[in-house]
Amino acid sequence: MAFVITSPCIGEKAADCVEACPVDAIHDGGDTYLIDPNVCIDCGACEPVCPVSAIFQEEYVPDEEQAWIAINREFYER
């Protein structure tokens, strides 16, 4: 189960999460950062450093942000 970056990150891009990730699973996806679910080790280091609370464990992504699970996954499938 990976962590997921959701819509509050759009335009924010503070990059604190990128620096906190020990496995380099977070990359610039354009308007937001995105987490590679195949690289994420589910350590949670990114979640507390996000200044806009945009990062959730996949199973806890709010209903209105569920589309971001696929957005994160599909970005890395390209």
PDB file with one MODEL, atoms N, CA, C and O in Angstrom:
MODEL        1
ATOM      1  N   MET A   1       0.851  -1.179   0.000  1.00  0.00           N
ATOM      2  CA  MET A   1       0.000   0.000   0.000  1.00  0.00           C
ATOM      3  C   MET A   1       0.890   1.233   0.000  1.00  0.00           C
ATOM      4  O   MET A   1       1.660   1.441   0.938  1.00  0.00           O
ATOM      5  N   ALA A   2       0.795   2.032  -1.014  1.00  0.00           N
ATOM      6  CA  ALA A   2       1.638   3.217  -1.159  1.00  0.00           C
ATOM      7  C   ALA A   2       0.940   4.460  -0.617  1.00  0.00           C
ATOM      8  O   ALA A   2      -0.260   4.453  -0.344  1.00  0.00           O
ATOM      9  N   PHE A   3       1.704   5.502  -0.474  1.00  0.00           N
ATOM     10  CA  PHE A   3       1.145   6.811  -0.155  1.00  0.00           C
ATOM     11  C   PHE A   3       0.768   7.493  -1.460  1.00  0.00           C
ATOM     12  O   PHE A   3       1.299   7.160  -2.519  1.00  0.00           O
ATOM     13  N   VAL A   4      -0.157   8.457  -1.380  1.00  0.00           N
ATOM     14  CA  VAL A   4      -0.694   9.127  -2.553  1.00  0.00           C
ATOM     15  C   VAL A   4      -0.695  10.631  -2.315  1.00  0.00           C
ATOM     16  O   VAL A   4      -1.074  11.093  -1.239  1.00  0.00           O
ATOM     17  N   ILE A   5      -0.274  11.388  -3.313  1.00  0.00           N
ATOM     18  CA  ILE A   5      -0.354  12.847  -3.250  1.00  0.00           C
ATOM     19  C   ILE A   5      -1.642  13.262  -3.940  1.00  0.00           C
ATOM     20  O   ILE A   5      -1.947  12.791  -5.035  1.00  0.00           O
ATOM     21  N   THR A   6      -2.402  14.153  -3.290  1.00  0.00           N
ATOM     22  CA  THR A   6      -3.719  14.549  -3.775  1.00  0.00           C
ATOM     23  C   THR A   6      -3.756  16.030  -4.161  1.00  0.00           C
ATOM     24  O   THR A   6      -2.732  16.713  -4.131  1.00  0.00           O
ATOM     25  N   SER A   7      -4.933  16.512  -4.519  1.00  0.00           N
ATOM     26  CA  SER A   7      -5.112  17.840  -5.112  1.00  0.00           C
ATOM     27  C   SER A   7      -4.591  19.040  -4.314  1.00  0.00           C
ATOM     28  O   SER A   7      -4.213  20.029  -4.943  1.00  0.00           O
ATOM     29  N   PRO A   8      -4.543  19.027  -2.991  1.00  0.00           N
ATOM     30  CA  PRO A   8      -4.002  20.212  -2.312  1.00  0.00           C
ATOM     31  C   PRO A   8      -2.562  20.554  -2.725  1.00  0.00           C
ATOM     32  O   PRO A   8      -2.105  21.675  -2.502  1.00  0.00           O
ATOM     33  N   CYS A   9      -1.859  19.604  -3.317  1.00  0.00           N
ATOM     34  CA  CYS A   9      -0.483  19.854  -3.765  1.00  0.00           C
ATOM     35  C   CYS A   9      -0.430  20.703  -5.038  1.00  0.00           C
ATOM     36  O   CYS A   9       0.601  21.309  -5.333  1.00  0.00           O
ATOM     37  N   ILE A  10      -1.523  20.750  -5.787  1.00  0.00           N
ATOM     38  CA  ILE A  10      -1.512  21.487  -7.052  1.00  0.00           C
ATOM     39  C   ILE A  10      -1.072  22.932  -6.808  1.00  0.00           C
ATOM     40  O   ILE A  10      -1.690  23.663  -6.034  1.00  0.00           O
ATOM     41  N   GLY A  11      -0.009  23.318  -7.475  1.00  0.00           N
ATOM     42  CA  GLY A  11       0.504  24.672  -7.360  1.00  0.00           C
ATOM     43  C   GLY A  11       1.354  24.931  -6.135  1.00  0.00           C
ATOM     44  O   GLY A  11       2.031  25.958  -6.078  1.00  0.00           O
ATOM     45  N   GLU A  12       1.348  24.051  -5.160  1.00  0.00           N
ATOM     46  CA  GLU A  12       2.123  24.242  -3.921  1.00  0.00           C
ATOM     47  C   GLU A  12       3.589  23.900  -4.161  1.00  0.00           C
ATOM     48  O   GLU A  12       4.464  24.764  -4.107  1.00  0.00           O
ATOM     49  N   LYS A  13       3.829  22.643  -4.421  1.00  0.00           N
ATOM     50  CA  LYS A  13       5.150  22.134  -4.783  1.00  0.00           C
ATOM     51  C   LYS A  13       6.283  22.625  -3.891  1.00  0.00           C
ATOM     52  O   LYS A  13       7.308  23.094  -4.386  1.00  0.00           O
ATOM     53  N   ALA A  14       6.103  22.519  -2.587  1.00  0.00           N
ATOM     54  CA  ALA A  14       7.143  22.913  -1.638  1.00  0.00           C
ATOM     55  C   ALA A  14       8.344  21.968  -1.694  1.00  0.00           C
ATOM     56  O   ALA A  14       9.451  22.367  -1.332  1.00  0.00           O
ATOM     57  N   ALA A  15       8.151  20.752  -2.130  1.00  0.00           N
ATOM     58  CA  ALA A  15       9.197  19.737  -2.298  1.00  0.00           C
ATOM     59  C   ALA A  15       9.743  19.179  -0.997  1.00  0.00           C
ATOM     60  O   ALA A  15      10.739  18.456  -1.015  1.00  0.00           O
ATOM     61  N   ASP A  16       9.125  19.490   0.126  1.00  0.00           N
ATOM     62  CA  ASP A  16       9.567  18.909   1.394  1.00  0.00           C
ATOM     63  C   ASP A  16       9.460  17.388   1.353  1.00  0.00           C
ATOM     64  O   ASP A  16      10.301  16.683   1.911  1.00  0.00           O
ATOM     65  N   CYS A  17       8.422  16.893   0.691  1.00  0.00           N
ATOM     66  CA  CYS A  17       8.212  15.455   0.589  1.00  0.00           C
ATOM     67  C   CYS A  17       9.313  14.775  -0.225  1.00  0.00           C
ATOM     68  O   CYS A  17       9.741  13.667   0.098  1.00  0.00           O
ATOM     69  N   VAL A  18       9.755  15.438  -1.263  1.00  0.00           N
ATOM     70  CA  VAL A  18      10.812  14.886  -2.115  1.00  0.00           C
ATOM     71  C   VAL A  18      12.079  14.677  -1.293  1.00  0.00           C
ATOM     72  O   VAL A  18      12.730  13.638  -1.391  1.00  0.00           O
ATOM     73  N   GLU A  19      12.415  15.661  -0.494  1.00  0.00           N
ATOM     74  CA  GLU A  19      13.606  15.586   0.345  1.00  0.00           C
ATOM     75  C   GLU A  19      13.466  14.534   1.446  1.00  0.00           C
ATOM     76  O   GLU A  19      14.458  13.924   1.844  1.00  0.00           O
ATOM     77  N   ALA A  20      12.244  14.316   1.941  1.00  0.00           N
ATOM     78  CA  ALA A  20      12.015  13.370   3.036  1.00  0.00           C
ATOM     79  C   ALA A  20      11.990  11.919   2.584  1.00  0.00           C
ATOM     80  O   ALA A  20      12.237  11.019   3.387  1.00  0.00           O
ATOM     81  N   CYS A  21      11.697  11.677   1.318  1.00  0.00           N
ATOM     82  CA  CYS A  21      11.551  10.306   0.818  1.00  0.00           C
ATOM     83  C   CYS A  21      12.899   9.595   0.754  1.00  0.00           C
ATOM     84  O   CYS A  21      13.796  10.037   0.036  1.00  0.00           O
ATOM     85  N   PRO A  22      13.054   8.494   1.501  1.00  0.00           N
ATOM     86  CA  PRO A  22      14.341   7.792   1.521  1.00  0.00           C
ATOM     87  C   PRO A  22      14.614   6.929   0.290  1.00  0.00           C
ATOM     88  O   PRO A  22      15.736   6.459   0.103  1.00  0.00           O
ATOM     89  N   VAL A  23      13.585   6.713  -0.564  1.00  0.00           N
ATOM     90  CA  VAL A  23      13.770   5.835  -1.716  1.00  0.00           C
ATOM     91  C   VAL A  23      13.552   6.549  -3.047  1.00  0.00           C
ATOM     92  O   VAL A  23      13.444   5.892  -4.083  1.00  0.00           O
ATOM     93  N   ASP A  24      13.485   7.861  -3.040  1.00  0.00           N
ATOM     94  CA  ASP A  24      13.331   8.661  -4.260  1.00  0.00           C
ATOM     95  C   ASP A  24      12.098   8.243  -5.072  1.00  0.00           C
ATOM     96  O   ASP A  24      12.173   8.049  -6.285  1.00  0.00           O
ATOM     97  N   ALA A  25      10.951   8.107  -4.366  1.00  0.00           N
ATOM     98  CA  ALA A  25       9.713   7.682  -5.023  1.00  0.00           C
ATOM     99  C   ALA A  25       8.847   8.857  -5.472  1.00  0.00           C
ATOM    100  O   ALA A  25       7.821   8.652  -6.120  1.00  0.00           O
ATOM    101  N   ILE A  26       9.250  10.093  -5.135  1.00  0.00           N
ATOM    102  CA  ILE A  26       8.412  11.257  -5.423  1.00  0.00           C
ATOM    103  C   ILE A  26       9.090  12.121  -6.482  1.00  0.00           C
ATOM    104  O   ILE A  26      10.247  12.515  -6.343  1.00  0.00           O
ATOM    105  N   HIS A  27       8.328  12.406  -7.553  1.00  0.00           N
ATOM    106  CA  HIS A  27       8.878  13.185  -8.656  1.00  0.00           C
ATOM    107  C   HIS A  27       7.909  14.267  -9.110  1.00  0.00           C
ATOM    108  O   HIS A  27       6.714  14.215  -8.817  1.00  0.00           O
ATOM    109  N   ASP A  28       8.434  15.226  -9.814  1.00  0.00           N
ATOM    110  CA  ASP A  28       7.645  16.336 -10.337  1.00  0.00           C
ATOM    111  C   ASP A  28       6.730  15.823 -11.440  1.00  0.00           C
ATOM    112  O   ASP A  28       7.190  15.268 -12.437  1.00  0.00           O
ATOM    113  N   GLY A  29       5.426  16.015 -11.248  1.00  0.00           N
ATOM    114  CA  GLY A  29       4.452  15.564 -12.226  1.00  0.00           C
ATOM    115  C   GLY A  29       3.816  16.708 -12.990  1.00  0.00           C
ATOM    116  O   GLY A  29       2.762  16.538 -13.602  1.00  0.00           O
ATOM    117  N   GLY A  30       4.449  17.870 -12.960  1.00  0.00           N
ATOM    118  CA  GLY A  30       3.892  19.031 -13.650  1.00  0.00           C
ATOM    119  C   GLY A  30       3.355  20.034 -12.654  1.00  0.00           C
ATOM    120  O   GLY A  30       4.116  20.820 -12.089  1.00  0.00           O
ATOM    121  N   ASP A  31       2.040  20.016 -12.431  1.00  0.00           N
ATOM    122  CA  ASP A  31       1.417  20.946 -11.491  1.00  0.00           C
ATOM    123  C   ASP A  31       1.555  20.495 -10.043  1.00  0.00           C
ATOM    124  O   ASP A  31       1.282  21.265  -9.122  1.00  0.00           O
ATOM    125  N   THR A  32       1.973  19.265  -9.842  1.00  0.00           N
ATOM    126  CA  THR A  32       2.045  18.661  -8.518  1.00  0.00           C
ATOM    127  C   THR A  32       3.158  17.616  -8.495  1.00  0.00           C
ATOM    128  O   THR A  32       3.682  17.237  -9.542  1.00  0.00           O
ATOM    129  N   TYR A  33       3.506  17.163  -7.321  1.00  0.00           N
ATOM    130  CA  TYR A  33       4.409  16.021  -7.201  1.00  0.00           C
ATOM    131  C   TYR A  33       3.556  14.763  -7.142  1.00  0.00           C
ATOM    132  O   TYR A  33       2.395  14.817  -6.738  1.00  0.00           O
ATOM    133  N   LEU A  34       4.124  13.631  -7.542  1.00  0.00           N
ATOM    134  CA  LEU A  34       3.409  12.366  -7.532  1.00  0.00           C
ATOM    135  C   LEU A  34       4.316  11.277  -6.972  1.00  0.00           C
ATOM    136  O   LEU A  34       5.536  11.338  -7.118  1.00  0.00           O
ATOM    137  N   ILE A  35       3.714  10.286  -6.333  1.00  0.00           N
ATOM    138  CA  ILE A  35       4.459   9.195  -5.708  1.00  0.00           C
ATOM    139  C   ILE A  35       4.349   7.942  -6.562  1.00  0.00           C
ATOM    140  O   ILE A  35       3.252   7.539  -6.950  1.00  0.00           O
ATOM    141  N   ASP A  36       5.484   7.335  -6.851  1.00  0.00           N
ATOM    142  CA  ASP A  36       5.512   6.089  -7.610  1.00  0.00           C
ATOM    143  C   ASP A  36       5.110   4.946  -6.673  1.00  0.00           C
ATOM    144  O   ASP A  36       5.859   4.628  -5.749  1.00  0.00           O
ATOM    145  N   PRO A  37       3.951   4.324  -6.889  1.00  0.00           N
ATOM    146  CA  PRO A  37       3.494   3.265  -5.986  1.00  0.00           C
ATOM    147  C   PRO A  37       4.355   2.011  -6.030  1.00  0.00           C
ATOM    148  O   PRO A  37       4.307   1.192  -5.112  1.00  0.00           O
ATOM    149  N   ASN A  38       5.139   1.854  -7.084  1.00  0.00           N
ATOM    150  CA  ASN A  38       6.011   0.684  -7.196  1.00  0.00           C
ATOM    151  C   ASN A  38       7.326   0.873  -6.462  1.00  0.00           C
ATOM    152  O   ASN A  38       8.050  -0.096  -6.227  1.00  0.00           O
ATOM    153  N   VAL A  39       7.645   2.107  -6.097  1.00  0.00           N
ATOM    154  CA  VAL A  39       8.897   2.403  -5.396  1.00  0.00           C
ATOM    155  C   VAL A  39       8.637   2.732  -3.925  1.00  0.00           C
ATOM    156  O   VAL A  39       9.469   2.445  -3.064  1.00  0.00           O
ATOM    157  N   CYS A  40       7.490   3.329  -3.644  1.00  0.00           N
ATOM    158  CA  CYS A  40       7.133   3.726  -2.279  1.00  0.00           C
ATOM    159  C   CYS A  40       7.208   2.518  -1.340  1.00  0.00           C
ATOM    160  O   CYS A  40       6.650   1.460  -1.631  1.00  0.00           O
ATOM    161  N   ILE A  41       7.904   2.689  -0.211  1.00  0.00           N
ATOM    162  CA  ILE A  41       8.035   1.603   0.769  1.00  0.00           C
ATOM    163  C   ILE A  41       7.070   1.784   1.937  1.00  0.00           C
ATOM    164  O   ILE A  41       7.171   1.078   2.941  1.00  0.00           O
ATOM    165  N   ASP A  42       6.140   2.720   1.814  1.00  0.00           N
ATOM    166  CA  ASP A  42       5.099   2.940   2.808  1.00  0.00           C
ATOM    167  C   ASP A  42       5.673   3.330   4.171  1.00  0.00           C
ATOM    168  O   ASP A  42       5.135   2.945   5.209  1.00  0.00           O
ATOM    169  N   CYS A  43       6.756   4.086   4.162  1.00  0.00           N
ATOM    170  CA  CYS A  43       7.394   4.480   5.420  1.00  0.00           C
ATOM    171  C   CYS A  43       6.699   5.669   6.074  1.00  0.00           C
ATOM    172  O   CYS A  43       6.775   5.842   7.291  1.00  0.00           O
ATOM    173  N   GLY A  44       6.017   6.494   5.269  1.00  0.00           N
ATOM    174  CA  GLY A  44       5.291   7.629   5.807  1.00  0.00           C
ATOM    175  C   GLY A  44       6.116   8.872   6.081  1.00  0.00           C
ATOM    176  O   GLY A  44       5.602   9.827   6.663  1.00  0.00           O
ATOM    177  N   ALA A  45       7.370   8.890   5.683  1.00  0.00           N
ATOM    178  CA  ALA A  45       8.228  10.051   5.947  1.00  0.00           C
ATOM    179  C   ALA A  45       7.730  11.307   5.250  1.00  0.00           C
ATOM    180  O   ALA A  45       7.982  12.415   5.722  1.00  0.00           O
ATOM    181  N   CYS A  46       7.034  11.152   4.147  1.00  0.00           N
ATOM    182  CA  CYS A  46       6.560  12.293   3.368  1.00  0.00           C
ATOM    183  C   CYS A  46       5.339  12.978   3.984  1.00  0.00           C
ATOM    184  O   CYS A  46       5.198  14.198   3.898  1.00  0.00           O
ATOM    185  N   GLU A  47       4.482  12.211   4.589  1.00  0.00           N
ATOM    186  CA  GLU A  47       3.191  12.726   5.066  1.00  0.00           C
ATOM    187  C   GLU A  47       3.312  13.879   6.067  1.00  0.00           C
ATOM    188  O   GLU A  47       2.671  14.910   5.861  1.00  0.00           O
ATOM    189  N   PRO A  48       4.097  13.756   7.132  1.00  0.00           N
ATOM    190  CA  PRO A  48       4.125  14.840   8.127  1.00  0.00           C
ATOM    191  C   PRO A  48       4.820  16.115   7.658  1.00  0.00           C
ATOM    192  O   PRO A  48       4.619  17.171   8.259  1.00  0.00           O
ATOM    193  N   VAL A  49       5.627  16.048   6.606  1.00  0.00           N
ATOM    194  CA  VAL A  49       6.345  17.251   6.150  1.00  0.00           C
ATOM    195  C   VAL A  49       5.573  18.027   5.091  1.00  0.00           C
ATOM    196  O   VAL A  49       5.995  19.117   4.706  1.00  0.00           O
ATOM    197  N   CYS A  50       4.458  17.496   4.614  1.00  0.00           N
ATOM    198  CA  CYS A  50       3.669  18.177   3.588  1.00  0.00           C
ATOM    199  C   CYS A  50       2.982  19.396   4.193  1.00  0.00           C
ATOM    200  O   CYS A  50       2.174  19.254   5.111  1.00  0.00           O
ATOM    201  N   PRO A  51       3.292  20.600   3.690  1.00  0.00           N
ATOM    202  CA  PRO A  51       2.722  21.814   4.272  1.00  0.00           C
ATOM    203  C   PRO A  51       1.232  22.023   3.977  1.00  0.00           C
ATOM    204  O   PRO A  51       0.595  22.879   4.590  1.00  0.00           O
ATOM    205  N   VAL A  52       0.677  21.247   3.043  1.00  0.00           N
ATOM    206  CA  VAL A  52      -0.743  21.405   2.697  1.00  0.00           C
ATOM    207  C   VAL A  52      -1.564  20.136   2.967  1.00  0.00           C
ATOM    208  O   VAL A  52      -2.706  20.028   2.519  1.00  0.00           O
ATOM    209  N   SER A  53      -0.991  19.195   3.686  1.00  0.00           N
ATOM    210  CA  SER A  53      -1.674  17.936   4.043  1.00  0.00           C
ATOM    211  C   SER A  53      -2.283  17.241   2.830  1.00  0.00           C
ATOM    212  O   SER A  53      -3.445  16.837   2.846  1.00  0.00           O
ATOM    213  N   ALA A  54      -1.483  17.109   1.786  1.00  0.00           N
ATOM    214  CA  ALA A  54      -1.946  16.500   0.540  1.00  0.00           C
ATOM    215  C   ALA A  54      -1.599  15.025   0.417  1.00  0.00           C
ATOM    216  O   ALA A  54      -1.993  14.383  -0.556  1.00  0.00           O
ATOM    217  N   ILE A  55      -0.869  14.475   1.381  1.00  0.00           N
ATOM    218  CA  ILE A  55      -0.383  13.102   1.268  1.00  0.00           C
ATOM    219  C   ILE A  55      -1.133  12.191   2.231  1.00  0.00           C
ATOM    220  O   ILE A  55      -1.264  12.476   3.421  1.00  0.00           O
ATOM    221  N   PHE A  56      -1.626  11.071   1.664  1.00  0.00           N
ATOM    222  CA  PHE A  56      -2.396  10.105   2.445  1.00  0.00           C
ATOM    223  C   PHE A  56      -1.915   8.694   2.124  1.00  0.00           C
ATOM    224  O   PHE A  56      -1.447   8.422   1.018  1.00  0.00           O
ATOM    225  N   GLN A  57      -2.036   7.807   3.095  1.00  0.00           N
ATOM    226  CA  GLN A  57      -1.866   6.401   2.821  1.00  0.00           C
ATOM    227  C   GLN A  57      -3.020   6.008   1.906  1.00  0.00           C
ATOM    228  O   GLN A  57      -4.147   6.460   2.111  1.00  0.00           O
ATOM    229  N   GLU A  58      -2.763   5.188   0.913  1.00  0.00           N
ATOM    230  CA  GLU A  58      -3.767   4.894  -0.117  1.00  0.00           C
ATOM    231  C   GLU A  58      -5.129   4.514   0.461  1.00  0.00           C
ATOM    232  O   GLU A  58      -6.159   4.958  -0.047  1.00  0.00           O
ATOM    233  N   GLU A  59      -5.145   3.723   1.483  1.00  0.00           N
ATOM    234  CA  GLU A  59      -6.428   3.283   2.048  1.00  0.00           C
ATOM    235  C   GLU A  59      -7.178   4.383   2.792  1.00  0.00           C
ATOM    236  O   GLU A  59      -8.348   4.210   3.133  1.00  0.00           O
ATOM    237  N   TYR A  60      -6.514   5.517   3.048  1.00  0.00           N
ATOM    238  CA  TYR A  60      -7.144   6.622   3.772  1.00  0.00           C
ATOM    239  C   TYR A  60      -7.357   7.875   2.918  1.00  0.00           C
ATOM    240  O   TYR A  60      -7.667   8.941   3.450  1.00  0.00           O
ATOM    241  N   VAL A  61      -7.195   7.753   1.613  1.00  0.00           N
ATOM    242  CA  VAL A  61      -7.438   8.890   0.726  1.00  0.00           C
ATOM    243  C   VAL A  61      -8.935   9.240   0.835  1.00  0.00           C
ATOM    244  O   VAL A  61      -9.789   8.369   0.676  1.00  0.00           O
ATOM    245  N   PRO A  62      -9.246  10.519   1.105  1.00  0.00           N
ATOM    246  CA  PRO A  62     -10.663  10.903   1.216  1.00  0.00           C
ATOM    247  C   PRO A  62     -11.441  10.585  -0.062  1.00  0.00           C
ATOM    248  O   PRO A  62     -10.879  10.561  -1.157  1.00  0.00           O
ATOM    249  N   ASP A  63     -12.730  10.344   0.095  1.00  0.00           N
ATOM    250  CA  ASP A  63     -13.582   9.975  -1.042  1.00  0.00           C
ATOM    251  C   ASP A  63     -13.449  10.954  -2.204  1.00  0.00           C
ATOM    252  O   ASP A  63     -13.369  10.536  -3.359  1.00  0.00           O
ATOM    253  N   GLU A  64     -13.425  12.243  -1.911  1.00  0.00           N
ATOM    254  CA  GLU A  64     -13.364  13.261  -2.969  1.00  0.00           C
ATOM    255  C   GLU A  64     -11.997  13.330  -3.653  1.00  0.00           C
ATOM    256  O   GLU A  64     -11.844  14.028  -4.656  1.00  0.00           O
ATOM    257  N   GLU A  65     -11.009  12.614  -3.122  1.00  0.00           N
ATOM    258  CA  GLU A  65      -9.665  12.614  -3.694  1.00  0.00           C
ATOM    259  C   GLU A  65      -9.275  11.259  -4.287  1.00  0.00           C
ATOM    260  O   GLU A  65      -8.127  11.078  -4.693  1.00  0.00           O
ATOM    261  N   GLN A  66     -10.194  10.316  -4.345  1.00  0.00           N
ATOM    262  CA  GLN A  66      -9.914   8.955  -4.817  1.00  0.00           C
ATOM    263  C   GLN A  66      -9.315   8.906  -6.220  1.00  0.00           C
ATOM    264  O   GLN A  66      -8.527   8.006  -6.511  1.00  0.00           O
ATOM    265  N   ALA A  67      -9.662   9.836  -7.084  1.00  0.00           N
ATOM    266  CA  ALA A  67      -9.123   9.849  -8.454  1.00  0.00           C
ATOM    267  C   ALA A  67      -7.603   9.988  -8.444  1.00  0.00           C
ATOM    268  O   ALA A  67      -6.940   9.572  -9.394  1.00  0.00           O
ATOM    269  N   TRP A  68      -7.046  10.565  -7.388  1.00  0.00           N
ATOM    270  CA  TRP A  68      -5.605  10.779  -7.315  1.00  0.00           C
ATOM    271  C   TRP A  68      -4.818   9.486  -7.149  1.00  0.00           C
ATOM    272  O   TRP A  68      -3.620   9.456  -7.432  1.00  0.00           O
ATOM    273  N   ILE A  69      -5.459   8.434  -6.702  1.00  0.00           N
ATOM    274  CA  ILE A  69      -4.774   7.135  -6.627  1.00  0.00           C
ATOM    275  C   ILE A  69      -4.377   6.725  -8.039  1.00  0.00           C
ATOM    276  O   ILE A  69      -3.231   6.343  -8.277  1.00  0.00           O
ATOM    277  N   ALA A  70      -5.316   6.804  -8.974  1.00  0.00           N
ATOM    278  CA  ALA A  70      -5.036   6.449 -10.365  1.00  0.00           C
ATOM    279  C   ALA A  70      -4.101   7.454 -11.017  1.00  0.00           C
ATOM    280  O   ALA A  70      -3.251   7.066 -11.819  1.00  0.00           O
ATOM    281  N   ILE A  71      -4.233   8.728 -10.696  1.00  0.00           N
ATOM    282  CA  ILE A  71      -3.356   9.753 -11.288  1.00  0.00           C
ATOM    283  C   ILE A  71      -1.901   9.470 -10.933  1.00  0.00           C
ATOM    284  O   ILE A  71      -1.029   9.527 -11.800  1.00  0.00           O
ATOM    285  N   ASN A  72      -1.634   9.165  -9.666  1.00  0.00           N
ATOM    286  CA  ASN A  72      -0.267   8.840  -9.251  1.00  0.00           C
ATOM    287  C   ASN A  72       0.236   7.600  -9.970  1.00  0.00           C
ATOM    288  O   ASN A  72       1.353   7.590 -10.486  1.00  0.00           O
ATOM    289  N   ARG A  73      -0.580   6.554 -10.007  1.00  0.00           N
ATOM    290  CA  ARG A  73      -0.185   5.272 -10.616  1.00  0.00           C
ATOM    291  C   ARG A  73       0.047   5.421 -12.125  1.00  0.00           C
ATOM    292  O   ARG A  73       1.056   4.951 -12.651  1.00  0.00           O
ATOM    293  N   GLU A  74      -0.889   6.075 -12.814  1.00  0.00           N
ATOM    294  CA  GLU A  74      -0.795   6.201 -14.277  1.00  0.00           C
ATOM    295  C   GLU A  74       0.375   7.067 -14.724  1.00  0.00           C
ATOM    296  O   GLU A  74       0.922   6.845 -15.805  1.00  0.00           O
ATOM    297  N   PHE A  75       0.767   8.038 -13.928  1.00  0.00           N
ATOM    298  CA  PHE A  75       1.916   8.875 -14.273  1.00  0.00           C
ATOM    299  C   PHE A  75       3.164   8.016 -14.428  1.00  0.00           C
ATOM    300  O   PHE A  75       3.975   8.261 -15.322  1.00  0.00           O
ATOM    301  N   TYR A  76       3.326   7.030 -13.584  1.00  0.00           N
ATOM    302  CA  TYR A  76       4.519   6.188 -13.617  1.00  0.00           C
ATOM    303  C   TYR A  76       4.394   5.006 -14.576  1.00  0.00           C
ATOM    304  O   TYR A  76       5.384   4.322 -14.838  1.00  0.00           O
ATOM    305  N   GLU A  77       3.212   4.758 -15.097  1.00  0.00           N
ATOM    306  CA  GLU A  77       3.037   3.698 -16.083  1.00  0.00           C
ATOM    307  C   GLU A  77       3.399   4.157 -17.484  1.00  0.00           C
ATOM    308  O   GLU A  77       3.579   3.334 -18.382  1.00  0.00           O
ATOM    309  N   ARG A  78       3.509   5.464 -17.679  1.00  0.00           N
ATOM    310  CA  ARG A  78       3.855   5.997 -19.001  1.00  0.00           C
ATOM    311  C   ARG A  78       5.299   5.767 -19.337  1.00  0.00           C
ATOM    312  O   ARG A  78       5.751   6.156 -20.414  1.00  0.00           O
TER     313      ARG A  78
ENDMDL
END
